[in-house]
C-alpha cells in the first residue's frame, strides 16, 4: 500500500523519465554544444532514464 492509502486497496508505483542527458562533470557541460541535443560524452544518466508512474489496485 502507498502511505496514506488508508486501506483502499490501491498502490501507486512511482516513475518518470529524464527529458535530457545528465552530464557526469562540469567539464562535460563545458564541452557540450548548446545547439546539439544529447551530445554529452559518457553522461551520468541518458535521456529517457528513469521510472514509470502507474496505479495498481489490490487483487
DSSP file (Angstrom, degrees, kcal/mol; ACC not computed):
  #  RESIDUE AA STRUCTURE BP1 BP2  ACC     N-H-->O    O-->H-N    N-H-->O    O-->H-N    TCO  KAPPA ALPHA  PHI   PSI    X-CA   Y-CA   Z-CA
    1    1 A X              0   0    0      0, 0.0     2,-0.3     0, 0.0    10,-0.2   0.000 360.0 360.0 360.0 143.6    0.0    0.0    0.0
    2    2 A X    >   -     0   0    0      8,-0.9     3,-2.4     1,-0.1     4,-0.2  -0.615 360.0 -94.3 -74.6 136.8    1.1    3.5   -0.7
    3    3 A X  T 3  S+     0   0    0     -2,-0.3    -1,-0.1     1,-0.3     0, 0.0  -0.285 115.6  23.0 -53.6 132.2    1.5    5.5    2.6
    4    4 A X  T 3  S+     0   0    0     -3,-0.1    -1,-0.3     1,-0.0    -2,-0.0   0.468  85.5 120.1  88.0   2.0   -1.7    7.4    3.2
    5    5 A X    X   -     0   0    0     -3,-2.4     3,-1.2     1,-0.1     5,-0.1   0.706  61.8-150.1 -71.4 -19.6   -3.7    4.9    1.1
    6    6 A X  T 3   -     0   0    0      1,-0.3    -3,-0.1    -4,-0.2    -1,-0.1   0.821  59.9 -60.9  53.0  40.3   -5.8    4.1    4.2
    7    7 A X  T 3  S+     0   0    0      3,-0.1    -1,-0.3     1,-0.1    -2,-0.0   0.735  91.7 139.6  69.2  24.0   -6.5    0.5    3.1
    8    8 A X  S <  S-     0   0    0     -3,-1.2    50,-0.1     2,-0.2    -1,-0.1   0.469  71.3-114.4 -80.2  -0.2   -8.4    1.4   -0.1
    9    9 A X  S    S+     0   0    0      1,-0.3    49,-4.6    48,-0.1     2,-0.4   0.720  78.6 115.7  77.8  20.5   -6.6   -1.5   -1.9
   10   10 A X  E     -A   57   0A   0     47,-0.3    -8,-0.9    -5,-0.1     2,-0.4  -0.959  41.6-170.8-125.6 143.2   -4.7    0.7   -4.3
   11   11 A X  E     -A   56   0A   0     45,-3.4    45,-3.4    -2,-0.4     2,-0.4  -0.987  14.2-141.2-131.2 142.0   -1.0    1.2   -4.6
   12   12 A X  E     -A   55   0A   0     -2,-0.4     2,-0.6    43,-0.2    43,-0.2  -0.871   6.8-154.2-103.5 135.1    1.0    3.8   -6.6
   13   13 A X  E     -A   54   0A   0     41,-3.4    41,-2.2    -2,-0.4     2,-0.0  -0.942  22.0-133.9-108.5 114.4    4.2    2.8   -8.4
   14   14 A X        +     0   0    0     -2,-0.6    38,-0.7    39,-0.2     2,-0.3  -0.322  37.6 148.7 -70.8 146.9    6.4    5.9   -8.8
   15   15 A X        +     0   0    0     36,-0.3    37,-0.4    -2,-0.0     2,-0.2  -0.982  13.5 159.2-165.4 172.8    8.1    6.6  -12.2
   16   16 A X  E     -B   51   0B   0     35,-1.3    35,-1.3    -2,-0.3     2,-0.4  -0.845  27.0-127.5 170.3 157.4    9.4    9.3  -14.5
   17   17 A X  E     -B   50   0B   0     -2,-0.2     2,-0.2    33,-0.2    33,-0.2  -0.970  26.9-113.1-126.4 139.4   11.8    9.7  -17.4
   18   18 A X        -     0   0    0     31,-2.3    30,-2.5    -2,-0.4    31,-0.1  -0.504  15.1-154.8 -69.4 133.5   14.6   12.2  -17.9
   19   19 A X  S    S+     0   0    0     -2,-0.2     2,-0.3    28,-0.2    -1,-0.1   0.340  77.1  22.9 -88.8   7.7   13.9   14.7  -20.7
   20   20 A X  S    S-     0   0    0     26,-0.2     2,-0.2    29,-0.1    29,-0.2  -0.968  90.7 -86.5-159.4 166.2   17.7   15.3  -21.1
   21   21 A X        -     0   0    0     -2,-0.3     2,-0.7    26,-0.1    25,-0.2  -0.596  35.1-137.1 -76.9 144.4   21.1   13.8  -20.5
   22   22 A X  B     -C   45   0C   0     23,-3.1    22,-2.3    -2,-0.2    23,-1.2  -0.919  24.0-130.9-103.3 111.4   22.7   14.4  -17.1
   23   23 A X        -     0   0    0     -2,-0.7    20,-0.1    20,-0.2    19,-0.1  -0.223   2.4-137.0 -62.4 150.2   26.4   15.3  -17.6
   24   24 A X  S    S+     0   0    0     17,-0.3     2,-0.3    18,-0.2    -1,-0.1   0.760  79.8   2.1 -78.4 -26.9   28.9   13.5  -15.5
   25   25 A X  S  > S-     0   0    0      1,-0.1     4,-1.4     0, 0.0     3,-0.1  -0.942  73.7-102.4-152.9 169.7   31.0   16.6  -14.7
   26   26 A X  H  > S+     0   0    0     -2,-0.3     4,-2.5     1,-0.2     5,-0.2   0.826 120.0  61.0 -67.1 -31.3   31.3   20.3  -15.3
   27   27 A X  H  > S+     0   0    0      1,-0.2     4,-1.8     2,-0.2    -1,-0.2   0.882 102.5  51.3 -62.4 -37.5   33.9   19.6  -17.9
   28   28 A X  H  > S+     0   0    0      2,-0.2     4,-1.0     1,-0.2    -1,-0.2   0.872 109.2  50.8 -66.8 -36.9   31.3   17.6  -19.8
   29   29 A X  H >< S+     0   0    0     -4,-1.4     3,-0.5     1,-0.2    -2,-0.2   0.934 111.3  47.4 -63.8 -46.5   28.9   20.6  -19.6
   30   30 A X  H 3< S+     0   0    0     -4,-2.5    -2,-0.2     1,-0.2    -1,-0.2   0.817 111.7  51.0 -66.3 -30.6   31.6   23.0  -20.9
   31   31 A X  H 3< S+     0   0    0     -4,-1.8    -1,-0.2    -5,-0.2    -2,-0.2   0.673  93.2  92.8 -81.1 -18.0   32.5   20.6  -23.8
   32   32 A X  S << S-     0   0    0     -4,-1.0     2,-0.4    -3,-0.5     8,-0.1  -0.407  75.8-125.2 -78.4 155.0   28.9   20.2  -24.9
   33   33 A X    >   -     0   0    0      3,-0.2     3,-1.4     1,-0.1     6,-0.2  -0.851   8.1-142.1-100.3 133.1   27.3   22.4  -27.6
   34   34 A X  T 3  S+     0   0    0     -2,-0.4    -1,-0.1     1,-0.3    -2,-0.0   0.726  99.9  52.0 -67.3 -21.2   24.1   24.3  -26.7
   35   35 A X  T 3  S+     0   0    0      1,-0.1     2,-0.5     2,-0.1    -1,-0.3   0.400  98.2  72.7 -96.7   3.2   22.6   23.8  -30.2
   36   36 A X  S X  S-     0   0    0     -3,-1.4     3,-0.8     0, 0.0    -3,-0.2  -0.941  75.8-143.3-120.9 110.0   23.2   20.0  -30.4
   37   37 A X  T 3  S+     0   0    0     -2,-0.5    -2,-0.1     1,-0.2   -17,-0.0  -0.420  78.3   8.6 -71.6 146.3   20.9   17.9  -28.2
   38   38 A X  T 3  S+     0   0    0      1,-0.1    -1,-0.2    -2,-0.1   -18,-0.0   0.826  80.8 132.1  59.3  39.2   22.3   14.8  -26.5
   39   39 A X    <   +     0   0    0     -3,-0.8     2,-0.3    -6,-0.2    -1,-0.1   0.283  27.9 128.0-101.4  10.7   25.9   15.4  -27.4
   40   40 A X    >   -     0   0    0     -8,-0.1     3,-0.6     1,-0.1     2,-0.4  -0.523  59.2-131.7 -69.2 124.3   27.2   14.8  -23.8
   41   41 A X  T 3  S-     0   0    0     -2,-0.3   -17,-0.3     1,-0.2    -1,-0.1  -0.659  81.5 -11.1 -77.6 127.0   30.0   12.2  -23.9
   42   42 A X  T 3  S-     0   0    0     -2,-0.4    -1,-0.2     1,-0.1   -18,-0.2   0.932  86.7-159.4  51.0  60.8   29.5    9.5  -21.2
   43   43 A X    <   -     0   0    0     -3,-0.6   -20,-0.2   -20,-0.1     3,-0.2  -0.278  24.4-125.4 -68.0 156.3   26.6   11.1  -19.3
   44   44 A X  S    S+     0   0    0    -22,-2.3     2,-0.4     1,-0.3   -21,-0.2   0.919 100.8  11.7 -64.4 -45.0   25.8   10.1  -15.8
   45   45 A X  B    S-C   22   0C   0    -23,-1.2   -23,-3.1     4,-0.0    -1,-0.3  -0.998  83.0-135.7-135.1 134.0   22.2    9.4  -16.9
   46   46 A X    >   -     0   0    0     -2,-0.4     3,-2.1   -25,-0.2   -28,-0.3  -0.408  39.5 -78.0 -83.4 159.7   21.0    9.2  -20.5
   47   47 A X  T 3  S+     0   0    0      1,-0.3   -28,-0.2   -28,-0.1    -1,-0.2  -0.312 120.7  25.4 -50.6 134.6   17.8   10.8  -21.9
   48   48 A X  T 3  S+     0   0    0    -30,-2.5    -1,-0.3     1,-0.3     2,-0.1   0.383  85.9 140.7  87.4  -4.3   14.9    8.6  -21.0
   49   49 A X    <   +     0   0    0     -3,-2.1   -31,-2.3   -29,-0.2     2,-0.3  -0.469  38.4  59.2 -69.8 141.5   16.5    7.1  -17.9
   50   50 A X  E    S-B   17   0B   0    -33,-0.2   -33,-0.2    -2,-0.1     2,-0.1  -0.944  77.1 -55.5 144.1-161.4   14.1    6.7  -15.0
   51   51 A X  E     -B   16   0B   0    -35,-1.3   -35,-1.3    -2,-0.3     2,-0.3  -0.335  38.0-122.7-108.0-175.1   11.0    5.1  -13.7
   52   52 A X        -     0   0    0    -38,-0.7     2,-0.5   -37,-0.4   -36,-0.0  -0.987  16.9-127.9-134.2 146.0    7.3    5.0  -14.7
   53   53 A X        +     0   0    0     -2,-0.3     2,-0.3   -38,-0.1   -39,-0.2  -0.827  38.3 154.6 -97.0 127.0    4.1    6.0  -12.8
   54   54 A X  E     -A   13   0A   0    -41,-2.2   -41,-3.4    -2,-0.5     2,-0.5  -0.994  34.0-137.1-146.5 149.3    1.3    3.5  -12.6
   55   55 A X  E     -A   12   0A   0     -2,-0.3     2,-0.4   -43,-0.2   -43,-0.2  -0.916  20.4-165.9-108.4 134.4   -1.5    2.9  -10.2
   56   56 A X  E     -A   11   0A   0    -45,-3.4   -45,-3.4    -2,-0.5     2,-0.3  -0.965  10.0-144.2-122.4 135.2   -2.3   -0.7   -9.2
   57   57 A X  E     -A   10   0A   0     -2,-0.4   -47,-0.3   -47,-0.2   -48,-0.1  -0.690  30.9-103.4 -92.0 150.2   -5.4   -2.0   -7.5
   58   58 A X              0   0    0    -49,-4.6    -1,-0.1    -2,-0.3   -48,-0.0  -0.408 360.0 360.0 -71.0 147.8   -5.2   -4.8   -4.9
   59   59 A X              0   0    0     -2,-0.1    -1,-0.1     0, 0.0    -2,-0.0   0.397 360.0 360.0-118.1 360.0   -6.3   -8.2   -6.1
